[in-house]
């Protein structure tokens, strides 16, 4: 299914659904694809109110991203992109991982999740506080075809939150080569190095090959 690009009559592009209602994610992916010269129109789930939440029952980031992408592709009849991401802490054997958003037991309680993680690593020395953010971005077509791209951002966990930008575990994560936490970076600085940005940029040529 396609449409004409605004301002460029006759240029036919594919519509692709990003499986989110987060406008920030939509804007970020549009910017990444524009920079990569991938001529697709990205729309979010706000255009498909009939599509409800999709249960993330996978055991990996890639599995969860694919579950969401396939569900949205089938429900919308359009190619769909979904992502799943989280924080993996070395001293916690890679946890919270896919449970990052509900680590404290309640989904999306950033403050409680952050406090619990800090308590769990409170006795861990700085040299053993390595961690990385991971993201899997999945593309699913209505035909059932699928592709996955992944991105990571390595760094370490600090003792106390710093910064007011970002969300989730950003205030306690310092990326490699930085002295600031990801919550102290500007949106542009974070997007340039983030696990999600890297996954989406890796997905851009795959998307171009699959749907353009």
Buried (B, 14 or more C-beta within 10 A) or exposed (E): EBEEBEEEEEEEBBBBBBBBBEEEBBBBBBBBBEEBEBBBBBBBBEEBEEBEEBEBEBEBBBBBBBBBBBBBBBBBEBBBBBBBBBBBBBBBEBBBBBBBBBBBEEEEBBEBBBBBBBEBBEEBEEEEBBBBBBBBBBBBBBEEEBBBBBBBBBBBBBEEBBBEBBEBBBBBBBBEEBEEBBBBBEEEBBBEBBBBBBBBBBBBEBBBEBBB
